Amino acid sequence: MRLGVCYYPEHWPEARWAEDARQMSELGLSLVRIGEFAWSRFEPEPGQYDWAWFDRAIETLHNAGLKLILGTPTATPPKWLVDRDPSMLAIDKHGQARGFGSRRHYCFSSQNYRQECQRIVTAMAERYGQHPAVAMWQTDNEFGCHDTIESYSEHARQAFRHWLRQRYGAIAVLNTAWGNVFWSQEYRSFEEVDPPVGTVTEPNPSHVVDFQRFSSDQVASFNAEQVDILRHLSPGREITHNFMGAFTAFDHHKVGADLDLASWDSYPLGFLDMSPFPDDQKRRYLRQGHPDFQAFHHDIYRGCSPKWGVMEQQPGPVNWAPNNPAPLDGMVRLWSLEALAHGADLVSWFRWRQCPFAQEQMHAGLLRVDAEPAPAFAEATQVVQDVELISGHVTKQAPIALLWSYDGQWMHHAQPQAEGLDLLRQTFETYAVLRRLGLDIDIVSPEADISGYDLIIIPGLPFISEASLKRLDASGAQILCLCRTGSKTEDFQIPPNLAPGALQDYLPLKVTRVESLRSGCVETVEIDGESRQVERWREALETRLPARARFSDGAPFWVQEKSWHYLAGWPSGELLGHVIASLALEAGLDVVLTHEDVRLRSLGSLRFAFNYGPEPVNLAHMAPANAEFVLGGMELAPAGVAAWRI
């Protein structure tokens, strides 16, 4: 359980560095991230490096007993590099260059820019790779931030054509896979294929999905190039990248496969304000963040690499959301401890001191602009003390696995068939229901090891490989498939035997019709003598399987074949909770209906409770009467955290 902070020595007078380092060390921090935006200071003129100032910064931090996370500076190429090669810039969907003046102004497909990145990363690693203060490297910064994954540059066009040749081999194969006979879209050669942009109306969805796959692979290979250099020149140091929240434009599992630690940047209040959550939830959790959003991402990124952490934890108001409230007192501590309860190896606050200039001058830090402590400083101090009480406990495999696929999200996004319906929403809403039942969850790729789980939930993955289906069937778990599971082939076509495609080998049913329902329109399901609702999506099933629940018109909603289960509609939270609670109890799992604002999580032999609500909550029905508390007690204040021994 390492604690750290993000620091920018180039932003402050050098005379201040030693005092900052002393305060960081006295606070109890062990890691400091530096360097990820400093290319113009590292190389002020082409080929002319200035490392002296960074040498002194590193020594100052090292002398205070701090270890370093060095960030490669490739998210912010300097102006002279852009001027020398303007073709390195990404091109947006309107044909405009995404130019210099902020950050992330590059195209992943520019080979010239990649060579420049390899050069600067090599220079950094040669100079600092063996330094005793360096504990970890971070590649780049927030891949894809500001919608920078997809580029429509000439570099991207040529790279996409090469990617298609590698995937399909012959243009006739591509034409068949994409169904290009429709609307006379057939190509004579790969050289005729462009990125799917600027079309009169909806482009071919198979084309769209493949361009997303290509763009994602460009990110993975860009990251891998840096990782290879760092592993060679700085062996024994961990390598991470800081992912983001609610961002699905590239496959984090593929990037994470090259990392030692997957980290993400957690900004609960900014994410809530920018989210599609209902206004009543935004008001209730204005200063706390949504109770499930942070945990959902903790568990996603825990499934992306051997270890995981939070590289940037929000310490106060941010600057980039439409509205930027301050956290409720205690929430910075709660967010930090919740990450640790989900098994985080690292929690790092962003940033050490609020900057008085440029784009992020309104973004809070642990210190104010005048270097006095901000409110979060005291909460970080408390977290350091809390860690001493909970360290030594490690996360274990949860009893429930939720399958998540970035490729599946791209399929849903390419042709959702209804406004606002995608795999991320379906997965998150399922996760939130599981959390309300007090259950621990792992979120894993369909290609991951799924042995040892009692219940596996597939939240509408459009395509699942036959190999994955065989492993699921052999897992011994109860398997719940939500609507739209198996609804497409890998080439994004309706399966020839109809949905759920290859899943019919395990669930003998056919989806013969689907319909999407506008907001406010619902269908009723009768289940165990109660009426519950289906919203947004309904399917008609052709099957001889007995129904465990039916729509009010008698059509099957929940059918089962041995350990496999299928739901023929998008269930409300109450209905999905009823189904999951039934399966969990049948699997021998303990179900606890939590308070609407309280969430539970186990870490080793500790059980945590977190109060996201504005009122105090008594834990009487969530914790045993004789609980031995390590943190807090039975009365949980707003922003309160409790932990007791299991």
C-alpha angles and dihedrals in degrees: 000000000000122000124205148155139222114246135182110198090179088067095060139054111272089235088068097053098085092050091050091049091049092051092047091052094045090049088060101251119147105184133051124188114214142158106036096121101032104095093119089056094043092050111018091168127028108281094356110112126197108195099150096092092047091048089057093046091051092048092048092054093041092051088057090057096257127140122217140232105203115206120209106234098224096118090072113042112188124253095252090059093051091048091050093051114017089171088076089075120100118245119223128221090270092056094253123136114243095229143197122288106079125025145286090047099156141092117237089217096058105110091192091057091046090055090051089051092050089050097052093042090050091050092051094046093047091053101039107014094101097036111128091226094060110095101158144009127219117205114224115313131278101338108225099014111155090024095290102145098089118059127176097201125133088255089056092046093055094042091050091053090051090049090052092050089053092048101043107020094203130045091230089061091052092048090054094044092051095039090235093169083082112095090357093283096148119137128212095206141000088255088071094057116101130181112277098261136119096024119154092241137350111341120227105288093219088055090049094050093048091050088052090050090049093048090049092050089052089058092048093050092045089054093044092055090059093042091054091054093047094047090052099045101030106034119181095030121115119244124212142166125208110236125191139235124268089000118135106157093114136030107265090187090063093047091042091055088071095047134083093208128020111210132182138195111247118202105160098178097044092047092049094051092050095042131099091241113134118271093246090059092046089054095045094048097033094128099026108046125233110312094234106032098082095042091048090059093042088059094042092055093040084064094052103067143004092271134015142192148165112266096182119030116183110247100180142332114347128211106225108065124086087251125020115197124179119254119261110257107276098023096105087057092045094050091048095048092045089057090050090048088057090055103267113173090198138026115186125180122223111248139007096207132010111251117233096208146047129015099331101043090117093052111105125230137186086272127043123239089268090055094250117130116277118214092267092061092074091047091051088051089054092049090056089056092044092054090060088059098047104032117117093047116110132192119259132203109285120232091239130057124198113199116224128183129182089201089056090052091054090052093051092045093049093059112003096168088214136046114268097003115128140137094260091058093045091049095045094049090050090049091050091053090051090051092051087057090056093246128147115230138195117205110209142169117258085243094056127101105277099179120126099032123127095203129022120190123200107197101203102303103181094211131027121176120240089241090057091048091053091051091048092051091049094047095087090226129125106254122209117194116195124209118294092030109145092005096136141039121238087264090055099254131127107268112257089237090045126246135349084039116190089005087078088081087071102025111040100212140106127215101223099176139009131196133185119218126215120239112288095024114110141174122218125235124195111216128169091340094310134101119235133169139250117201139183097008139039132177133198113224129206105202145126092216116119114252122236088193134013139199114253089259090059098256115137118262104167117032130172138201112184106301094349123095132183132194117204098206146029102275125214115245091261093051095045090046090054092051095045094045089053093051093043092052091047087053091052097252125145113245121199119182101220129209111271091252101037126085128189131210134174124222113182106302094345128092117204131201124195124194112211093170132099093237133062117261131205113225095207096124094037102048129043116262091241095045116157103222121211093177126023124337145249092299108070115198123208106288086013126151126202130181128184136178116264 
